[in-house]
């Protein structure tokens, strides 16, 4: 799913942010040295913003930061231990 489709599927109050970590996240996924902020879920997908990589805030443009994966893929990756869900907290990004 591309950014335009994510925007069409998003809740009314959703907006694309200039920098990572400025949105409200339902929860975070951590693993593989990265953090993803889950923005919302549709009936089929988990829509997220890529927040960090190797402990550093990513410097990607929105078209690369905002992604969606099928729910079944996310569930499989979590059950296999690749990603670990955790609560979204104000310290989701390193200072």
ROZA-677441 format. One line per 8 residues: their letters; for each residue x, y, z of N, C-alpha, C, O, CB. Coordinates in Angstrom, 1 decimal. Glycine has a CB too. Layout:
! ROZA-677441
A> X/Y/Z/X/Y/Z/X/Y/Z/X/Y/Z/X/Y/Z  ...
! end
This chain:
! ROZA-677441
XXXXXXXX> 0.8/-1.2/0.0/0.0/0.0/0.0/0.9/1.2/0.0/1.8/1.4/0.8/-1.0/0.0/1.2  0.7/2.1/-0.9/1.4/3.4/-1.0/0.8/4.4/-0.1/-0.3/4.3/0.4/1.4/3.9/-2.5  1.6/5.5/0.1/1.1/6.6/1.0/-0.3/7.2/0.6/-1.1/7.4/1.5/2.1/7.7/0.9  -0.5/7.3/-0.7/-1.9/7.9/-1.1/-3.0/6.9/-0.6/-4.0/7.4/-0.2/-1.9/8.0/-2.6  -2.8/5.6/-0.7/-3.8/4.7/-0.3/-3.9/4.7/1.2/-5.0/4.6/1.7/-3.4/3.2/-0.8  -2.8/4.8/1.9/-2.9/4.9/3.4/-3.7/6.1/3.8/-4.5/6.0/4.7/-1.4/5.0/4.0  -3.5/7.2/3.1/-4.2/8.4/3.4/-5.7/8.2/3.2/-6.6/8.7/3.9/-3.7/9.6/2.6  -6.1/7.5/2.1/-7.5/7.3/1.8/-8.1/6.3/2.8/-9.3/6.5/3.2/-7.6/6.6/0.4
XXXXXXXX> -7.4/5.4/3.4/-7.9/4.4/4.3/-7.9/4.9/5.8/-8.5/4.3/6.6/-7.1/3.1/4.2  -7.2/6.0/6.0/-6.9/6.5/7.4/-8.1/7.1/8.0/-9.1/7.5/7.3/-5.8/7.5/7.3  -8.1/7.1/9.3/-9.2/7.9/10.0/-9.2/9.3/9.7/-8.2/9.9/9.2/-9.0/7.7/11.6  -10.3/10.0/9.9/-10.4/11.4/9.5/-9.4/12.3/10.1/-8.9/13.3/9.4/-11.8/11.9/9.9  -8.9/12.1/11.3/-8.0/12.9/12.0/-6.5/12.6/11.6/-5.6/13.2/12.2/-8.2/12.8/13.5  -6.3/11.7/10.7/-4.9/11.4/10.3/-4.3/12.4/9.4/-5.0/13.0/8.6/-4.9/10.0/9.7  -3.0/12.7/9.7/-2.3/13.6/8.7/-0.8/13.1/8.7/-0.3/12.6/9.7/-2.4/15.1/9.2  -0.2/13.3/7.5/1.2/12.9/7.3/2.0/13.9/8.0/1.8/15.1/7.9/1.5/12.8/5.8
XXXXXXXX> 3.0/13.5/8.8/3.9/14.4/9.5/5.2/14.6/8.8/5.7/13.7/8.0/4.2/13.9/11.0  5.9/15.7/9.0/7.1/16.0/8.4/8.3/15.1/8.9/9.1/14.7/8.1/7.5/17.5/8.6  8.2/14.8/10.2/9.3/14.0/10.8/8.7/12.9/11.6/7.6/12.9/12.0/10.2/14.9/11.8  9.5/11.8/11.7/9.0/10.7/12.5/8.8/11.0/14.0/9.5/11.9/14.5/10.0/9.5/12.5  7.8/10.4/14.6/7.5/10.6/16.0/6.5/11.7/16.3/6.3/11.9/17.5/8.8/10.8/16.7  6.0/12.3/15.3/5.0/13.4/15.6/3.6/13.0/15.6/2.7/13.7/16.0/5.2/14.5/14.6  3.3/11.7/15.3/1.9/11.2/15.2/1.6/10.5/16.5/2.4/10.3/17.4/1.8/10.2/14.1  0.3/10.2/16.7/-0.2/9.4/17.8/-0.2/8.0/17.3/-0.8/7.6/16.3/-1.7/9.9/18.3
XXXXXXXX> 0.4/7.1/18.1/0.5/5.7/17.7/-0.4/4.8/18.7/-0.4/5.1/19.9/2.0/5.2/17.8  -1.0/3.8/18.1/-1.8/2.8/18.9/-0.8/2.0/19.7/-1.1/1.7/20.9/-2.6/1.9/17.9  0.2/1.6/19.1/1.3/0.8/19.8/2.5/0.8/18.9/2.5/1.3/17.7/0.8/-0.7/20.1  3.6/0.3/19.4/4.8/0.2/18.6/5.2/-1.2/18.4/4.9/-2.1/19.2/6.0/1.0/19.3  6.0/-1.5/17.3/6.6/-2.8/17.1/8.1/-2.6/17.1/8.6/-1.7/16.4/6.1/-3.4/15.7  8.8/-3.4/17.9/10.2/-3.2/17.9/10.9/-4.6/17.5/10.4/-5.6/17.9/10.7/-2.8/19.3  12.0/-4.5/16.8/12.7/-5.7/16.4/13.6/-5.3/15.3/13.5/-4.3/14.6/11.8/-6.8/16.0  14.6/-6.2/15.0/15.5/-6.0/13.9/16.2/-4.7/14.0/16.7/-4.2/13.0/14.8/-6.1/12.6
XXXXXXXX> 16.4/-4.2/15.2/17.1/-2.9/15.4/16.2/-1.7/15.0/16.8/-0.6/14.9/18.3/-2.9/14.7  14.9/-1.9/14.8/14.1/-0.8/14.4/12.8/-0.7/15.2/12.5/-1.6/16.0/13.6/-1.1/12.9  12.2/0.5/15.1/10.9/0.7/15.8/9.9/1.2/14.7/10.2/2.1/13.9/11.0/1.7/17.0  8.7/0.7/14.8/7.6/1.1/13.9/6.5/1.6/14.8/6.2/1.0/15.8/7.1/-0.1/13.0  5.9/2.7/14.5/4.8/3.3/15.2/3.5/2.9/14.4/3.3/3.4/13.3/4.9/4.8/15.4  2.7/2.1/15.0/1.4/1.7/14.3/0.4/2.8/14.5/0.1/3.2/15.6/0.8/0.3/14.9  -0.1/3.3/13.4/-1.0/4.4/13.3/-2.4/4.0/13.4/-3.2/4.6/14.2/-0.7/5.2/12.0  -2.8/3.0/12.6/-4.1/2.5/12.6/-4.1/1.1/11.9/-3.2/0.8/11.2/-5.1/3.5/11.9
XXXXXXXX> -5.2/0.4/12.0/-5.4/-0.8/11.3/-6.7/-0.8/10.5/-7.7/-0.3/10.9/-5.4/-2.0/12.3  -6.6/-1.4/9.3/-7.8/-1.6/8.5/-8.3/-3.0/8.7/-7.7/-3.7/9.5/-7.6/-1.2/7.0  -9.3/-3.4/8.0/-9.7/-4.8/8.2/-8.6/-5.8/7.7/-8.6/-7.0/8.1/-11.0/-5.1/7.4  -7.8/-5.3/6.8/-6.8/-6.2/6.2/-5.3/-5.9/6.5/-4.4/-6.7/6.4/-6.9/-6.3/4.7  -5.0/-4.6/6.9/-3.7/-4.2/7.0/-3.4/-3.5/8.3/-4.3/-2.9/9.0/-3.3/-3.2/5.9  -2.1/-3.5/8.7/-1.5/-2.7/9.8/-0.8/-1.5/9.1/0.2/-1.8/8.4/-0.6/-3.5/10.8  -1.2/-0.3/9.4/-0.5/0.9/8.8/0.4/1.5/9.8/0.0/1.7/11.0/-1.6/1.9/8.3  1.6/1.8/9.4/2.6/2.2/10.4/3.6/3.3/9.8/3.6/3.5/8.6/3.4/1.1/11.0
XXXXXXXX> 4.3/3.9/10.7/5.4/4.8/10.3/6.7/4.2/10.8/6.8/3.9/12.0/5.1/6.3/10.9  7.7/4.2/10.0/9.0/3.7/10.3/9.6/4.8/11.2/9.8/5.9/10.7/9.9/3.3/9.1  10.0/4.5/12.4/10.5/5.5/13.3/12.0/5.5/13.5/12.7/6.6/13.3/9.9/5.4/14.7  12.6/4.4/13.8/14.0/4.3/14.0/14.6/3.1/13.3/14.0/2.1/13.0/14.3/4.2/15.5  15.9/3.2/13.1/16.7/2.1/12.5/18.1/2.2/13.2/18.7/3.2/13.2/16.8/2.3/11.0  18.5/1.0/13.8/19.7/1.0/14.5/19.8/2.0/15.6/20.9/2.6/15.9/20.9/1.2/13.6  18.6/2.3/16.3/18.6/3.2/17.4/18.6/4.7/17.0/18.5/5.5/17.9/19.7/3.0/18.3  18.6/5.0/15.7/18.6/6.4/15.3/17.3/6.7/14.6/16.7/5.9/13.8/19.8/6.6/14.3
XXXXXXXX> 16.8/7.9/14.8/15.6/8.3/14.1/15.8/8.3/12.6/16.9/8.8/12.1/15.1/9.8/14.5  14.9/7.8/11.8/15.1/7.7/10.3/15.0/9.1/9.7/14.2/9.9/10.2/14.1/6.7/9.7  15.6/9.3/8.6/15.6/10.5/7.9/15.0/10.3/6.5/15.4/10.8/5.5/17.0/11.2/7.8  13.9/9.5/6.4/13.3/9.1/5.2/12.1/10.1/4.9/11.5/10.6/5.8/12.8/7.7/5.2  11.9/10.3/3.6/10.7/11.1/3.3/9.4/10.3/3.6/9.5/9.1/3.7/10.8/11.6/1.8  8.3/11.0/3.7/7.1/10.3/4.1/6.7/9.1/3.2/6.2/8.1/3.7/5.9/11.3/4.1  7.0/9.2/1.9/6.7/8.1/1.0/7.4/6.8/1.4/6.9/5.7/1.1/7.0/8.5/-0.4  8.5/6.9/2.1/9.3/5.7/2.5/8.9/5.4/3.9/9.0/4.2/4.3/10.7/6.0/2.3
XXXXXXXX> 8.6/6.3/4.8/8.3/6.0/6.2/7.0/5.4/6.4/6.8/4.5/7.3/8.4/7.3/7.0  6.0/5.8/5.7/4.6/5.3/5.9/4.4/4.1/5.1/4.5/4.1/3.8/3.5/6.4/5.5  4.0/3.0/5.7/3.9/1.7/5.1/2.7/0.9/5.6/2.1/1.3/6.7/5.1/0.8/5.2  2.3/-0.1/5.0/1.2/-1.0/5.5/1.6/-2.4/5.1/2.0/-2.7/4.0/-0.2/-0.6/4.9  1.4/-3.3/6.1/1.6/-4.7/5.8/0.3/-5.5/6.1/-0.4/-5.0/7.0/2.8/-5.3/6.7  0.1/-6.6/5.4/-1.1/-7.4/5.7/-1.1/-7.8/7.2/0.0/-8.1/7.7/-1.2/-8.6/4.8  -2.2/-7.8/7.8/-2.3/-8.3/9.2/-1.8/-9.6/9.4/-1.1/-9.9/10.5/-3.8/-8.2/9.7  -2.0/-10.5/8.5/-1.5/-11.9/8.7/0.1/-11.9/8.7/0.7/-12.8/9.4/-2.0/-12.8/7.5
XXXXXXXX> 0.7/-11.1/7.9/2.1/-11.0/7.9/2.7/-10.5/9.2/3.6/-11.0/9.8/2.6/-10.1/6.7  2.0/-9.4/9.8/2.4/-8.8/11.0/2.2/-9.9/12.1/3.1/-10.1/13.0/1.6/-7.6/11.4  1.1/-10.6/12.1/0.9/-11.6/13.1/1.9/-12.7/13.1/2.4/-13.2/14.1/-0.5/-12.2/12.9  2.3/-13.1/11.9/3.3/-14.2/11.7/4.7/-13.7/12.2/5.4/-14.4/12.9/3.5/-14.6/10.2  5.1/-12.5/11.9/6.4/-11.9/12.3/6.4/-11.7/13.8/7.5/-11.9/14.4/6.6/-10.6/11.6  5.3/-11.4/14.4/5.2/-11.3/15.9/5.3/-12.7/16.5/6.1/-12.9/17.5/3.9/-10.6/16.3  4.6/-13.6/16.0/4.6/-15.0/16.6/6.0/-15.6/16.4/6.3/-16.5/17.2/3.5/-15.8/16.0  6.7/-15.3/15.4/8.0/-15.9/15.1/9.1/-15.1/15.9/10.3/-15.5/15.9/8.3/-15.9/13.7
XXXXXXXX> 8.7/-14.0/16.6/9.7/-13.3/17.4/10.5/-12.2/16.7/11.4/-11.7/17.3/10.6/-14.2/18.0  10.2/-11.9/15.4/10.9/-10.9/14.7/10.5/-9.5/15.2/11.4/-8.6/15.3/10.6/-11.0/13.2  9.3/-9.3/15.6/8.8/-8.0/16.1/8.1/-8.3/17.4/7.5/-9.3/17.6/7.8/-7.3/15.0  8.2/-7.3/18.3/7.6/-7.4/19.6/6.7/-6.1/19.8/7.2/-5.0/19.8/8.6/-7.5/20.7  5.4/-6.3/20.0/4.5/-5.2/20.2/4.8/-4.6/21.6/5.1/-5.4/22.6/3.0/-5.6/20.1  4.7/-3.3/21.8/4.8/-2.7/23.1/4.0/-1.4/23.0/3.7/-0.9/22.0/6.3/-2.4/23.4  3.6/-1.0/24.2/2.8/0.3/24.3/3.5/1.4/23.6/4.7/1.6/23.7/2.4/0.6/25.7  2.7/2.3/23.0/3.3/3.6/22.5/3.5/4.5/23.7/2.5/4.8/24.4/2.3/4.2/21.4
XXXXXXX> 4.7/5.0/23.8/5.0/5.9/24.9/5.6/7.1/24.4/6.1/7.1/23.2/5.9/5.2/26.0  5.7/8.2/25.2/6.3/9.4/24.7/7.8/9.3/24.3/8.3/10.0/23.6/6.2/10.5/25.7  8.4/8.2/24.9/9.8/8.0/24.6/10.0/7.0/23.5/11.0/6.3/23.5/10.6/7.6/25.9  9.1/6.9/22.6/9.2/5.9/21.5/10.4/6.2/20.6/10.9/5.3/20.0/7.9/5.9/20.6  10.8/7.5/20.6/12.0/7.8/19.8/13.2/8.2/20.7/12.9/8.8/21.8/11.7/9.0/18.8  14.4/7.9/20.3/15.5/8.3/21.1/15.6/9.9/21.1/15.2/10.5/20.1/16.8/7.7/20.6  16.2/10.4/22.2/16.3/11.9/22.3/17.4/12.4/21.3/17.6/13.6/21.3/16.7/12.3/23.7
! end
